[in-house]
Amino acid sequence: MKSYYLEDLDDDVAARAALTEMLPRQSKPWVLFNAAGDDAIACFNVDGGSEFDLTTGPFVISADISGRHYHEDAVVLDLLRRLRQKLGGTIRNDDGRVVT
């Protein structure tokens, strides 16, 4: 499994709404399927909140890519970039490196 993160989000409600808009009929986790619609490429979740108040940020959208689709980063990163345009934030890989 490989993961990417859209970090430093202030509004979990907006993050959930944007995911639902881009991945209709999905929620917690939001699943990105292949073109045939029969195999999950990645699962997306909204995580975060402060230690004492889960309604305050920063929030993160995590994208966990299935092992079967390990090399299909492009489609996952495309979705994360579109989310970044709506929500702001920074995309990082699971090594902590910034992805442009």
C-alpha positions as CSV (number, residue, x, y, z in Angstrom):
1,M,0.0,0.0,0.0
2,K,1.1,3.5,-0.7
3,S,-0.4,6.8,0.7
4,Y,-0.7,10.4,-0.2
5,Y,-2.0,13.2,2.0
6,L,-3.6,16.6,1.3
7,E,-2.6,18.4,4.5
8,D,-3.2,21.6,6.4
9,L,-6.9,21.9,5.7
10,D,-9.0,24.1,8.0
11,D,-12.5,22.8,7.3
12,D,-13.4,19.1,7.6
13,V,-17.0,19.8,6.4
14,A,-15.7,21.4,3.2
15,A,-13.2,18.5,2.7
16,R,-16.0,16.0,3.1
17,A,-18.3,17.9,0.7
18,A,-15.5,18.2,-1.9
19,L,-14.8,14.4,-1.7
20,T,-18.5,13.7,-2.1
21,E,-18.7,16.0,-5.1
22,M,-15.8,14.3,-6.8
23,L,-16.6,10.8,-5.7
24,P,-20.5,10.7,-5.8
25,R,-22.4,8.2,-3.7
26,Q,-19.4,7.6,-1.6
27,S,-18.6,8.4,2.0
28,K,-16.2,7.4,4.7
29,P,-14.3,6.1,3.0
30,W,-14.7,7.6,-0.4
31,V,-13.5,5.0,-3.0
32,L,-11.9,5.8,-6.3
33,F,-12.7,2.9,-8.7
34,N,-11.1,1.9,-12.0
35,A,-12.8,2.9,-15.3
36,A,-14.8,-0.4,-15.3
37,G,-16.1,0.4,-11.8
38,D,-15.3,-3.0,-10.4
39,D,-12.0,-2.5,-8.6
40,A,-11.0,0.0,-5.9
41,I,-7.8,2.0,-6.8
42,A,-7.7,4.0,-3.6
43,C,-9.7,4.9,-0.5
44,F,-9.9,8.5,0.8
45,N,-10.6,9.6,4.3
46,V,-10.7,12.9,6.2
47,D,-8.7,12.7,9.4
48,G,-7.5,15.2,12.0
49,G,-8.7,17.6,14.6
50,S,-7.0,18.7,17.7
51,E,-6.4,16.4,20.6
52,F,-9.2,17.9,22.6
53,D,-11.7,19.1,19.9
54,L,-12.1,17.0,16.8
55,T,-14.0,19.9,15.1
56,T,-10.9,22.1,14.8
57,G,-8.1,21.6,12.3
58,P,-5.8,21.0,10.9
59,F,-7.4,18.3,8.9
60,V,-5.9,15.9,6.3
61,I,-7.4,14.0,3.4
62,S,-5.6,10.7,3.2
63,A,-5.5,8.6,0.0
64,D,-4.5,5.0,0.4
65,I,-3.7,3.3,-2.9
66,S,-4.4,-0.5,-3.1
67,G,-1.5,-2.8,-3.6
68,R,-3.0,-4.0,-6.9
69,H,-2.8,-0.4,-8.2
70,Y,0.5,0.5,-6.7
71,H,1.7,2.3,-9.8
72,E,-1.5,4.2,-10.6
73,D,-0.4,7.3,-8.7
74,A,-1.4,9.6,-11.5
75,V,-5.1,9.1,-11.2
76,V,-4.9,9.5,-7.4
77,L,-2.7,12.6,-7.6
78,D,-5.0,14.1,-10.2
79,L,-7.9,13.9,-7.8
80,L,-5.8,15.3,-4.9
81,R,-4.7,18.2,-7.1
82,R,-8.3,19.0,-7.9
83,L,-9.2,18.9,-4.2
84,R,-6.2,21.2,-3.5
85,Q,-7.6,23.7,-6.0
86,K,-10.9,23.8,-4.0
87,L,-9.5,23.5,-0.5
88,G,-5.9,24.6,-0.5
89,G,-3.3,22.7,1.5
90,T,-0.2,20.7,0.6
91,I,0.1,17.3,-1.0
92,R,2.7,15.0,0.5
93,N,3.7,11.4,-0.1
94,D,4.1,8.8,2.6
95,D,7.8,9.8,3.0
96,G,6.7,13.3,3.8
97,R,7.9,14.8,0.5
98,V,5.9,17.6,-1.0
99,V,4.2,16.6,-4.3
100,T,3.5,19.4,-6.8
